[in-house]
Amino acid sequence: MTRLLSSLLAASTAEVPPFAVIRREHEPTLDVLVGEVVDVRLLADIPLGDAEVLALVPFRQVRERGYAAHDDDAPIRCLVVREREAVAVDEAIELLPRHPVVVADLAVDLSDDDYAEVVRRVIDEEIGRGEGANFVIRRDFTGSTDAAPATAELGWLRQLLEHERGAYWTFAISTPGLAAAGATPERHVSSIDGLVSMNPISGTFRHGAGGPDQGTGDSGPDDSGPDDDALLAFLDDVKEREELVMVVDEELKMMSAVCPDGGRIRGPFLKRMSRLTHTEYLLEGRSTLDPREVLRLTMFAPTVTGSPMGNACAVIARHEPTPRGYYGGVLARFSPRAGGHDLDAPILIRTAYLDATGRVRVPVGATLVRHSDPASEVAETRAKAAGVLTALGALPRVSAPRRALDDDDLGTLLDARNDRLAAFWRTPQASAPARAASAIVVDAGDDFTTMLAHQLRHLGVAARVMPWHEAPAEASEDLVVFGPGPGDPRDADDPRLQRLRSLISARLASGRPMLAVCLSHQVLADLAGLPIAPLPSPRQGVQLEVDVFGETAAIGFYNTFAALAPAGSTTPRLGLEVASDAVSGVVHALRAPRVASVQGHLESVTSPDGLATLERLVEGVLAGQPGFANVTEVARAAG
């Protein structure tokens, strides 16, 4: 049945109603949705009822979470569906416009040299100063067309359906003044009958590029297809591997906030597209939250922002001079079901936007990490734009990539990546039913605290997260965990660090149990009289084997600064025992009765020994406190 699609194609420009056409990955049909447009300001205002709703959510919506964003006043544009039909993909392709609408005047807002300079600046000024582990900075390819928006979008949709591969959604949407067509590879979040899934994709292999560090330097990659040796080198590349794991960590923070029992990771997998191959994981958990709240708590994907999320948005605002519009937001589909609504929301990337003046915009970004190569990141943005620009007729088409390696060989290589990851996040988790102690986890500006709290609950500790500016100086809880955060711990003018110093000092004065992690560990070390200095090279997403008071532990690190002291010494003030590297003097951990701290992120997926180390440190600070069950016994009782 093709009544709706045929009527859209036959209608004059003035008569075309608001519509969307969507094909989900592996589906034999695509959905044609026709309805009316409703614009709202807040996610909670998306009009959920008996009708299906498709919502374009702009990047500015991160302001709902208190994060920075250039405000272009873009609304949440909702298509409230009044009619729909399913059309076989092959039949739809035959009906859609055969000759694509060509985009003219192709340009880019930042030249290759200018974008490379931004990459250098972000690495030096942001990552190099401890502001975060990775950041995504965009640039825009632009052009123009005289075609009517609906005609252009449907023509581009045909090209994407015929020639792009591996897209999670291939779609076109047309509304007054705003139209878009794209082939987005990445699900941001879905909530289907209570099963929440996220699909972080990172690590990019450019077909024909000759390896992960080889750029093309022109308008797109060649058509030689992926070289087997280069693909194997990509899978073994440290930068690409760390880039993926860092976004998994960031999305596990979100899963821990949304799902009471945390998230479980599956994968990694390969995502093959026409000009690129990516690596990806699947994260799953269960939640009873309203799907709009699930979406709010997960705004937005670290693969289009960075980590930690709050600082990533601030960095984007500093280095991107213009608003993002809908780039990096989501296209959220809310479908009614008995007792509620399901949500499926891919990220708005690999998408062309067309406004009422005929201006076309294709935004793309690259994930910048501590060892990013500017030329390679420039080439990555061009390769990401190439699939959409080809559909727009702005670039010549390339042949499909050749494959020689079979999936079994590649699967073995991919599975080997998990050998270095924490088993805790790869298996089902649950909180212990008994409670050994109560705890506040102080959020110092990094949602890693949600993962810390989840692991503490798994150990039988009744933990809740509290922002640094709301945490009380005299907490009644049995344990206070001071969490990680971005920034330079030596910055005496930062209100957040001033408050952390005050809170930690008050807890020390009370003599009651406390644990400090990463940034808070550095603040404690400073209070204890140790020098704090930048590392020779940032350790963002790096796994190291370190000595933690006589036990070797594989732990993930996200730090640019470190405390320094000889191994086995005690601190000049407070008398804390030091565990540090015997050569460099970099402090891994500190402890005393009822006090402990650790530089690494025990909660990270990059910490195979993190949970065991957390358990040991918590038991140490609670040891001898009246009325507490042993957390190990509680955790074992939980199964």
LUMFI-816493 format. One record per residue (C-alpha): residue number from 1; residue in three letters; x, y, z. Coordinates in steps of 0.5 Angstrom, whole numbers, padded with zeros to 4 digits, always signed. Layout:
<rs>
 num residu     x     y     z
 NUM    ala     X     Y     Z
...
</rs>
This chain:
<rs>
 num residu     x     y     z
   1    met +0000 +0000 +0000
   2    thr +0003 +0007 -0002
   3    arg -0003 +0012 -0002
   4    leu +0001 +0016 +0003
   5    leu +0007 +0016 +0000
   6    ser +0004 +0017 -0007
   7    ser +0000 +0023 -0005
   8    leu +0006 +0026 -0002
   9    leu +0010 +0026 -0009
  10    ala +0004 +0028 -0013
  11    ala +0002 +0034 -0008
  12    ser +0004 +0041 -0010
  13    thr +0009 +0045 -0006
  14    ala +0004 +0049 -0003
  15    glu +0000 +0043 -0001
  16    val +0005 +0038 +0002
  17    pro +0003 +0037 +0009
  18    pro +0008 +0036 +0015
  19    phe +0011 +0029 +0014
  20    ala +0017 +0024 +0016
  21    val +0019 +0018 +0012
  22    ile +0023 +0013 +0016
  23    arg +0027 +0006 +0015
  24    arg +0030 +0003 +0021
  25    glu +0036 -0002 +0020
  26    his +0035 -0009 +0018
  27    glu +0027 -0007 +0017
  28    pro +0024 -0009 +0010
  29    thr +0019 -0003 +0010
  30    leu +0020 +0004 +0012
  31    asp +0014 +0008 +0015
  32    val +0011 +0014 +0012
  33    leu +0008 +0019 +0018
  34    val +0004 +0025 +0016
  35    gly +0001 +0029 +0021
  36    glu +0001 +0036 +0025
  37    val +0007 +0040 +0028
  38    val +0007 +0042 +0035
  39    asp +0013 +0046 +0038
  40    val +0015 +0046 +0045
  41    arg +0020 +0049 +0050
  42    leu +0021 +0043 +0054
  43    leu +0022 +0035 +0054
  44    ala +0016 +0034 +0059
  45    asp +0012 +0038 +0054
  46    ile +0012 +0033 +0049
  47    pro +0005 +0032 +0048
  48    leu +0004 +0024 +0049
  49    gly -0003 +0021 +0048
  50    asp -0006 +0016 +0044
  51    ala -0002 +0019 +0037
  52    glu +0005 +0017 +0036
  53    val +0010 +0023 +0036
  54    leu +0016 +0024 +0032
  55    ala +0020 +0030 +0036
  56    leu +0026 +0034 +0033
  57    val +0030 +0035 +0039
  58    pro +0035 +0041 +0038
  59    phe +0042 +0041 +0042
  60    arg +0040 +0047 +0046
  61    gln +0036 +0043 +0050
  62    val +0042 +0041 +0054
  63    arg +0040 +0047 +0058
  64    glu +0035 +0043 +0061
  65    arg +0040 +0040 +0065
  66    gly +0044 +0046 +0067
  67    tyr +0049 +0045 +0061
  68    ala +0052 +0051 +0057
  69    ala +0050 +0052 +0050
  70    his +0049 +0057 +0045
  71    asp +0042 +0059 +0045
  72    asp +0039 +0059 +0038
  73    asp +0032 +0059 +0040
  74    ala +0031 +0052 +0036
  75    pro +0024 +0049 +0039
  76    ile +0023 +0042 +0040
  77    arg +0019 +0041 +0034
  78    cys +0014 +0035 +0034
  79    leu +0010 +0032 +0029
  80    val +0004 +0029 +0032
  81    val +0002 +0023 +0027
  82    arg -0005 +0023 +0024
  83    glu -0004 +0018 +0019
  84    arg +0001 +0013 +0017
  85    glu +0003 +0007 +0013
  86    ala +0009 +0002 +0012
  87    val +0012 +0001 +0005
  88    ala +0016 -0004 +0002
  89    val +0023 -0001 +0002
  90    asp +0024 -0003 -0006
  91    glu +0017 -0001 -0008
  92    ala +0019 +0006 -0004
  93    ile +0025 +0007 -0008
  94    glu +0022 +0006 -0014
  95    leu +0017 +0011 -0013
  96    leu +0022 +0016 -0010
  97    pro +0025 +0022 -0014
  98    arg +0030 +0018 -0019
  99    his +0035 +0024 -0020
 100    pro +0038 +0027 -0014
 101    val +0037 +0035 -0013
 102    val +0044 +0037 -0013
 103    val +0047 +0042 -0008
 104    ala +0051 +0048 -0011
 105    asp +0056 +0053 -0008
 106    leu +0059 +0047 -0003
 107    ala +0063 +0051 +0002
 108    val +0066 +0049 +0009
 109    asp +0065 +0054 +0015
 110    leu +0072 +0053 +0018
 111    ser +0078 +0051 +0013
 112    asp +0082 +0045 +0014
 113    asp +0088 +0049 +0017
 114    asp +0083 +0053 +0022
 115    tyr +0080 +0046 +0024
 116    ala +0087 +0043 +0025
 117    glu +0088 +0049 +0029
 118    val +0082 +0049 +0034
 119    val +0084 +0041 +0035
 120    arg +0091 +0043 +0037
 121    arg +0088 +0049 +0042
 122    val +0083 +0044 +0045
 123    ile +0088 +0039 +0046
 124    asp +0093 +0044 +0049
 125    glu +0088 +0049 +0053
 126    glu +0082 +0044 +0055
 127    ile +0085 +0037 +0055
 128    gly +0092 +0039 +0057
 129    arg +0089 +0043 +0063
 130    gly +0085 +0037 +0066
 131    glu +0078 +0040 +0063
 132    gly +0076 +0033 +0061
 133    ala +0078 +0027 +0057
 134    asn +0075 +0028 +0050
 135    phe +0071 +0033 +0046
 136    val +0067 +0033 +0040
 137    ile +0068 +0040 +0036
 138    arg +0064 +0041 +0029
 139    arg +0065 +0044 +0023
 140    asp +0059 +0045 +0018
 141    phe +0059 +0044 +0010
 142    thr +0054 +0048 +0007
 143    gly +0051 +0049 +0000
 144    ser +0044 +0052 -0003
 145    thr +0039 +0049 -0008
 146    asp +0033 +0052 -0011
 147    ala +0029 +0046 -0010
 148    ala +0023 +0045 -0006
 149    pro +0024 +0042 +0001
 150    ala +0020 +0036 +0000
 151    thr +0022 +0034 -0007
 152    ala +0030 +0035 -0005
 153    glu +0029 +0031 +0002
 154    leu +0025 +0025 -0002
 155    gly +0030 +0025 -0007
 156    trp +0036 +0025 -0002
 157    leu +0033 +0020 +0002
 158    arg +0033 +0015 -0005
 159    gln +0040 +0016 -0006
 160    leu +0041 +0014 +0002
 161    leu +0037 +0008 +0002
 162    glu +0040 +0006 -0005
 163    his +0047 +0007 -0003
 164    glu +0049 +0008 +0004
 165    arg +0049 +0002 +0009
 166    gly +0050 +0001 +0016
 167    ala +0045 +0007 +0018
 168    tyr +0041 +0006 +0025
 169    trp +0036 +0010 +0021
 170    thr +0035 +0013 +0014
 171    phe +0030 +0018 +0014
 172    ala +0027 +0025 +0011
 173    ile +0023 +0030 +0015
 174    ser +0019 +0036 +0012
 175    thr +0016 +0041 +0016
 176    pro +0015 +0049 +0015
 177    gly +0021 +0052 +0015
 178    leu +0025 +0046 +0017
 179    ala +0027 +0040 +0013
 180    ala +0032 +0034 +0014
 181    ala +0035 +0028 +0011
 182    gly +0040 +0023 +0014
 183    ala +0043 +0016 +0015
 184    thr +0045 +0016 +0022
 185    pro +0049 +0010 +0025
 186    glu +0048 +0011 +0032
 187    arg +0042 +0010 +0037
 188    his +0043 +0015 +0043
 189    val +0037 +0011 +0047
 190    ser +0031 +0007 +0046
 191    ser +0026 +0005 +0052
 192    ile +0022 -0001 +0049
 193    asp +0017 -0004 +0055
 194    gly +0022 -0002 +0060
 195    leu +0029 -0004 +0057
 196    val +0033 +0002 +0056
 197    ser +0039 +0001 +0051
 198    met +0044 +0006 +0049
 199    asn +0049 +0005 +0043
 200    pro +0056 +0009 +0043
 201    ile +0060 +0009 +0037
 202    ser +0067 +0011 +0037
 203    gly +0073 +0010 +0033
 204    thr +0073 +0011 +0026
 205    phe +0076 +0007 +0020
 206    arg +0076 +0011 +0013
 207    his +0076 +0007 +0007
 208    gly +0082 +0007 +0003
 209    ala +0085 +0012 +0008
 210    gly +0091 +0006 +0009
 211    gly +0090 +0006 +0016
 212    pro +0087 +0010 +0023
 213    asp +0092 +0016 +0022
 214    gln +0093 +0017 +0015
 215    gly +0088 +0023 +0012
 216    thr +0086 +0024 +0005
 217    gly +0087 +0031 +0005
 218    asp +0082 +0032 -0001
 219    ser +0074 +0032 -0001
 220    gly +0073 +0025 +0000
 221    pro +0077 +0018 +0001
 222    asp +0079 +0014 -0005
 223    asp +0075 +0008 -0008
 224    ser +0080 +0003 -0006
 225    gly +0076 +0000 +0000
 226    pro +0079 -0002 +0006
 227    asp +0086 -0005 +0006
 228    asp +0086 -0011 +0011
 229    asp +0092 -0010 +0014
 230    ala +0090 -0002 +0015
 231    leu +0083 -0005 +0018
 232    leu +0087 -0009 +0023
 233    ala +0092 -0004 +0025
 234    phe +0085 +0001 +0026
 235    leu +0083 -0005 +0031
 236    asp +0089 -0005 +0035
 237    asp +0090 +0003 +0035
 238    val +0091 +0005 +0042
 239    lys +0087 +0012 +0040
 240    glu +0081 +0009 +0037
 241    arg +0081 +0004 +0043
 242    glu +0081 +0009 +0048
 243    glu +0076 +0013 +0045
 244    leu +0071 +0008 +0044
 245    val +0072 +0006 +0052
 246    met +0071 +0013 +0054
 247    val +0065 +0014 +0051
 248    val +0062 +0007 +0054
 249    asp +0064 +0010 +0061
 250    glu +0060 +0016 +0059
 251    glu +0054 +0013 +0057
 252    leu +0055 +0008 +0063
 253    lys +0054 +0014 +0068
 254    met +0048 +0016 +0064
 255    met +0045 +0008 +0065
 256    ser +0047 +0008 +0072
 257    ala +0042 +0015 +0073
 258    val +0037 +0012 +0069
 259    cys +0037 +0004 +0071
 260    pro +0037 +0002 +0078
 261    asp +0041 -0004 +0077
 262    gly +0046 +0000 +0072
 263    gly +0048 -0002 +0065
 264    arg +0051 -0008 +0062
 265    ile +0055 -0008 +0056
 266    arg +0055 -0012 +0050
 267    gly +0060 -0012 +0044
 268    pro +0064 -0009 +0041
 269    phe +0062 -0010 +0034
 270    leu +0063 -0007 +0028
 271    lys +0059 -0002 +0024
 272    arg +0060 -0002 +0017
 273    met +0058 +0004 +0013
 274    ser +0059 +0006 +0005
 275    arg +0066 +0010 +0007
 276    leu +0067 +0009 +0014
 277    thr +0067 +0003 +0019
 278    his +0066 +0005 +0026
 279    thr +0067 +0000 +0033
 280    glu +0061 +0000 +0038
 281    tyr +0058 -0003 +0044
 282    leu +0051 -0004 +0046
 283    leu +0049 -0002 +0053
 284    glu +0042 -0005 +0056
 285    gly +0039 -0004 +0063
 286    arg +0032 -0003 +0066
 287    ser +0028 +0003 +0068
 288    thr +0021 +0005 +0070
 289    leu +0022 +0012 +0068
 290    asp +0017 +0016 +0063
 291    pro +0021 +0016 +0057
 292    arg +0022 +0024 +0056
 293    glu +0025 +0023 +0063
 294    val +0030 +0018 +0060
 295    leu +0031 +0023 +0054
 296    arg +0033 +0028 +0059
 297    leu +0037 +0025 +0064
 298    thr +0041 +0022 +0058
 299    met +0042 +0029 +0054
 300    phe +0046 +0028 +0050
 301    ala +0051 +0023 +0047
 302    pro +0058 +0023 +0049
 303    thr +0060 +0021 +0042
 304    val +0057 +0028 +0040
 305    thr +0060 +0032 +0046
 306    gly +0065 +0029 +0050
 307    ser +0066 +0028 +0057
 308    pro +0065 +0030 +0063
 309    met +0059 +0032 +0060
 310    gly +0058 +0039 +0063
 311    asn +0065 +0041 +0062
 312    ala +0064 +0038 +0055
 313    cys +0058 +0043 +0053
 314    ala +0062 +0049 +0056
 315    val +0068 +0047 +0052
 316    ile +0064 +0047 +0046
 317    ala +0061 +0053 +0047
 318    arg +0068 +0056 +0048
 319    his +0071 +0053 +0041
 320    glu +0064 +0053 +0037
 321    pro +0062 +0060 +0035
 322    thr +0055 +0059 +0033
 323    pro +0049 +0055 +0035
 324    arg +0049 +0047 +0033
 325    gly +0042 +0047 +0031
 326    tyr +0039 +0040 +0031
 327    tyr +0046 +0037 +0030
 328    gly +0048 +0033 +0036
 329    gly +0041 +0033 +0039
 330    val +0036 +0027 +0037
 331    leu +0030 +0025 +0033
 332    ala +0026 +0022 +0038
 333    arg +0020 +0017 +0036
 334    phe +0015 +0016 +0042
 335    ser +0010 +0010 +0040
 336    pro +0004 +0009 +0045
 337    arg +0003 +0002 +0048
 338    ala -0001 -0001 +0053
 339    gly +0001 +0003 +0060
 340    gly +0005 +0008 +0057
 341    his +0010 +0010 +0051
 342    asp +0016 +0007 +0048
 343    leu +0022 +0011 +0046
 344    asp +0027 +0010 +0040
 345    ala +0032 +0016 +0039
 346    pro +0038 +0016 +0034
 347    ile +0043 +0022 +0034
 348    leu +0042 +0027 +0029
 349    ile +0049 +0026 +0026
 350    arg +0050 +0025 +0018
 351    thr +0044 +0029 +0017
 352    ala +0043 +0035 +0012
 353    tyr +0039 +0041 +0014
 354    leu +0035 +0045 +0009
 355    asp +0031 +0051 +0011
 356    ala +0026 +0056 +0007
 357    thr +0031 +0060 +0004
 358    gly +0035 +0054 +0000
 359    arg +0041 +0054 +0005
 360    val +0043 +0047 +0006
 361    arg +0048 +0045 +0012
 362    val +0051 +0039 +0014
 363    pro +0055 +0039 +0021
 364    val +0060 +0034 +0022
 365    gly +0065 +0033 +0028
 366    ala +0071 +0029 +0031
 367    thr +0072 +0026 +0038
 368    leu +0079 +0030 +0040
 369    val +0083 +0026 +0045
 370    arg +0090 +0027 +0048
 371    his +0094 +0024 +0042
 372    ser +0089 +0026 +0037
 373    asp +0093 +0028 +0030
 374    pro +0090 +0035 +0027
 375    ala +0091 +0032 +0020
 376    ser +0087 +0026 +0022
 377    glu +0081 +0029 +0025
 378    val +0081 +0034 +0019
 379    ala +0080 +0028 +0014
 380    glu +0075 +0025 +0019
 381    thr +0070 +0030 +0019
 382    arg +0071 +0030 +0011
 383    ala +0070 +0023 +0011
 384    lys +0064 +0023 +0016
 385    ala +0061 +0029 +0011
 386    ala +0062 +0025 +0005
 387    gly +0056 +0020 +0005
 388    val +0051 +0025 +0006
 389    leu +0055 +0030 +0001
 390    thr +0055 +0024 -0004
 391    ala +0047 +0024 -0003
 392    leu +0046 +0031 -0004
 393    gly +0050 +0031 -0011
 394    ala +0056 +0035 -0008
 395    leu +0061 +0029 -0009
 396    pro +0062 +0023 -0014
 397    arg +0060 +0016 -0011
 398    val +0065 +0011 -0009
 399    ser +0065 +0004 -0010
 400    ala +0063 -0001 -0004
 401    pro +0069 -0003 +0000
 402    arg +0072 -0010 -0001
 403    arg +0072 -0015 +0005
 404    ala +0077 -0021 +0005
 405    leu +0077 -0022 +0013
 406    asp +0071 -0026 +0015
 407    asp +0067 -0023 +0021
 408    asp +0069 -0029 +0026
 409    asp +0077 -0027 +0025
 410    leu +0075 -0020 +0027
 411    gly +0070 -0022 +0032
 412    thr +0076 -0025 +0036
 413    leu +0080 -0019 +0035
 414    leu +0074 -0015 +0038
 415    asp +0073 -0020 +0044
 416    ala +0080 -0019 +0046
 417    arg +0079 -0012 +0048
 418    asn +0074 -0014 +0053
 419    asp +0080 -0017 +0057
 420    arg +0082 -0011 +0059
 421    leu +0075 -0008 +0062
 422    ala +0072 -0009 +0068
 423    ala +0067 -0016 +0069
 424    phe +0063 -0012 +0073
 425    trp +0060 -0008 +0067
 426    arg +0059 -0014 +0063
 427    thr +0055 -0018 +0067
 428    pro +0048 -0017 +0070
 429    gln +0048 -0013 +0077
 430    ala +0044 -0012 +0083
 431    ser +0044 -0008 +0089
 432    ala +0045 -0012 +0096
 433    pro +0039 -0012 +0100
 434    ala +0042 -0011 +0106
 435    arg +0045 -0005 +0108
 436    ala +0052 -0004 +0111
 437    ala +0052 +0003 +0112
 438    ser +0049 +0010 +0109
 439    ala +0053 +0014 +0104
 440    ile +0053 +0021 +0101
 441    val +0057 +0021 +0094
 442    val +0059 +0028 +0093
 443    asp +0059 +0030 +0085
 444    ala +0064 +0035 +0084
 445    gly +0062 +0036 +0077
 446    asp +0063 +0029 +0074
 447    asp +0057 +0024 +0073
 448    phe +0062 +0018 +0074
 449    thr +0059 +0019 +0081
 450    thr +0053 +0015 +0079
 451    met +0057 +0009 +0077
 452    leu +0061 +0010 +0084
 453    ala +0054 +0010 +0088
 454    his +0051 +0004 +0084
 455    gln +0058 +0000 +0086
 456    leu +0057 +0002 +0093
 457    arg +0050 +0000 +0093
 458    his +0052 -0007 +0090
 459    leu +0057 -0007 +0096
 460    gly +0051 -0006 +0101
 461    val +0052 +0001 +0102
 462    ala +0046 +0006 +0102
 463    ala +0049 +0011 +0097
 464    arg +0046 +0017 +0094
 465    val +0049 +0023 +0090
 466    met +0049 +0030 +0092
 467    pro +0052 +0036 +0088
 468    trp +0058 +0039 +0091
 469    his +0054 +0046 +0092
 470    glu +0048 +0042 +0096
 471    ala +0053 +0037 +0100
 472    pro +0052 +0039 +0108
 473    ala +0059 +0040 +0112
 474    glu +0056 +0036 +0117
 475    ala +0054 +0030 +0114
 476    ser +0050 +0025 +0118
 477    glu +0051 +0019 +0113
 478    asp +0056 +0014 +0116
 479    leu +0061 +0015 +0110
 480    val +0062 +0021 +0105
 481    val +0065 +0019 +0098
 482    phe +0068 +0026 +0095
 483    gly +0068 +0024 +0088
 484    pro +0072 +0026 +0081
 485    gly +0071 +0032 +0077
 486    pro +0075 +0037 +0072
 487    gly +0079 +0042 +0073
 488    asp +0086 +0044 +0076
 489    pro +0086 +0043 +0083
 490    arg +0091 +0048 +0085
 491    asp +0086 +0054 +0082
 492    ala +0084 +0057 +0089
 493    asp +0079 +0062 +0086
 494    asp +0074 +0056 +0083
 495    pro +0068 +0056 +0088
 496    arg +0067 +0049 +0087
 497    leu +0074 +0047 +0089
 498    gln +0074 +0052 +0095
 499    arg +0067 +0048 +0097
 500    leu +0071 +0041 +0096
 501    arg +0076 +0044 +0101
 502    ser +0072 +0046 +0106
 503    leu +0067 +0040 +0106
 504    ile +0073 +0035 +0106
 505    ser +0076 +0039 +0112
 506    ala +0070 +0039 +0116
 507    arg +0070 +0031 +0115
 508    leu +0077 +0030 +0117
 509    ala +0075 +0035 +0123
 510    ser +0069 +0030 +0125
 511    gly +0074 +0024 +0125
 512    arg +0068 +0020 +0121
 513    pro +0069 +0016 +0115
 514    met +0071 +0019 +0108
 515    leu +0074 +0017 +0101
 516    ala +0076 +0021 +0096
 517    val +0077 +0020 +0089
 518    cys +0081 +0023 +0083
 519    leu +0080 +0031 +0084
 520    ser +0078 +0030 +0091
 521    his +0084 +0026 +0092
 522    gln +0088 +0031 +0089
 523    val +0085 +0036 +0094
 524    leu +0086 +0032 +0100
 525    ala +0093 +0031 +0098
 526    asp +0094 +0038 +0098
 527    leu +0091 +0039 +0105
 528    ala +0096 +0034 +0107
 529    gly +0102 +0038 +0105
 530    leu +0103 +0034 +0098
 531    pro +0105 +0038 +0092
 532    ile +0101 +0038 +0086
 533    ala +0103 +0038 +0079
 534    pro +0101 +0037 +0072
 535    leu +0103 +0030 +0069
 536    pro +0108 +0030 +0063
 537    ser +0102 +0028 +0059
 538    pro +0095 +0027 +0061
 539    arg +0092 +0020 +0063
 540    gln +0085 +0021 +0060
 541    gly +0082 +0014 +0059
 542    val +0089 +0010 +0061
 543    gln +0089 +0004 +0064
 544    leu +0095 +0002 +0069
 545    glu +0097 -0003 +0074
 546    val +0099 +0000 +0080
 547    asp +0101 -0001 +0088
 548    val +0095 +0000 +0092
 549    phe +0098 -0001 +0099
 550    gly +0101 -0008 +0098
 551    glu +0096 -0010 +0092
 552    thr +0097 -0009 +0085
 553    ala +0091 -0007 +0081
 554    ala +0089 -0005 +0074
 555    ile +0085 +0001 +0074
 556    gly +0083 +0007 +0069
 557    phe +0086 +0014 +0070
 558    tyr +0083 +0020 +0068
 559    asn +0087 +0025 +0070
 560    thr +0092 +0031 +0068
 561    phe +0095 +0033 +0075
 562    ala +0098 +0029 +0080
 563    ala +0100 +0029 +0088
 564    leu +0107 +0027 +0089
 565    ala +0111 +0024 +0094
 566    pro +0116 +0018 +0096
 567    ala +0113 +0011 +0096
 568    gly +0112 +0009 +0103
 569    ser +0112 +0016 +0106
 570    thr +0107 +0019 +0110
 571    thr +0104 +0026 +0109
 572    pro +0107 +0033 +0112
 573    arg +0100 +0034 +0115
 574    leu +0095 +0029 +0117
 575    gly +0100 +0023 +0117
 576    leu +0097 +0020 +0111
 577    glu +0100 +0013 +0109
 578    val +0102 +0014 +0101
 579    ala +0102 +0009 +0096
 580    ser +0106 +0012 +0090
 581    asp +0110 +0010 +0084
 582    ala +0117 +0008 +0086
 583    val +0120 +0012 +0080
 584    ser +0116 +0018 +0079
 585    gly +0113 +0019 +0086
 586    val +0106 +0020 +0083
 587    val +0101 +0018 +0088
 588    his +0096 +0013 +0087
 589    ala +0093 +0013 +0094
 590    leu +0093 +0015 +0101
 591    arg +0090 +0012 +0107
 592    ala +0089 +0013 +0115
 593    pro +0084 +0011 +0120
 594    arg +0077 +0013 +0117
 595    val +0081 +0016 +0111
 596    ala +0082 +0014 +0104
 597    ser +0083 +0016 +0097
 598    val +0085 +0014 +0090
 599    gln +0087 +0017 +0084
 600    gly +0084 +0012 +0079
 601    his +0077 +0011 +0077
 602    leu +0075 +0005 +0081
 603    glu +0068 +0005 +0078
 604    ser +0071 +0006 +0071
 605    val +0070 +0000 +0065
 606    thr +0077 +0001 +0065
 607    ser +0078 -0002 +0072
 608    pro +0078 -0009 +0072
 609    asp +0080 -0009 +0079
 610    gly +0076 -0003 +0081
 611    leu +0070 -0006 +0085
 612    ala +0075 -0010 +0089
 613    thr +0079 -0004 +0091
 614    leu +0073 +0000 +0092
 615    glu +0071 -0006 +0097
 616    arg +0077 -0006 +0101
 617    leu +0078 +0002 +0101
 618    val +0071 +0002 +0104
 619    glu +0072 -0004 +0109
 620    gly +0078 +0000 +0111
 621    val +0075 +0007 +0113
 622    leu +0069 +0003 +0116
 623    ala +0073 -0002 +0120
 624    gly +0071 -0002 +0127
 625    gln +0065 +0003 +0127
 626    pro +0060 +0001 +0131
 627    gly +0054 -0003 +0128
 628    phe +0056 -0004 +0121
 629    ala +0056 -0011 +0118
 630    asn +0062 -0013 +0114
 631    val +0061 -0010 +0106
 632    thr +0064 -0016 +0104
 633    glu +0059 -0021 +0108
 634    val +0053 -0017 +0105
 635    ala +0055 -0017 +0098
 636    arg +0056 -0024 +0098
 637    ala +0049 -0025 +0101
 638    ala +0046 -0021 +0096
 639    gly +0049 -0027 +0091
</rs>
